């Protein structure tokens, strides 16, 4: 468990698994047994989030079952107006 330092920042990461219903990892039909088997695709995700200013930047390392590693980066936050709180108005 990450603990907040005096500056308010934390160090930590989340490791979780995502299951995609309907997305197949593999499927096989056995004609002799007249039987089909399949497995859904699952991903292992390592996530870290960095907060800079008014935005949170999300870094995901996605480990797939076929050995591929994908890196996803995104951001979220609230737009900040000019300092002082004054914003231009259109009339």
Order of alpha helices (4+ residues) and beta strands (2+ residues): beta-beta-beta-beta
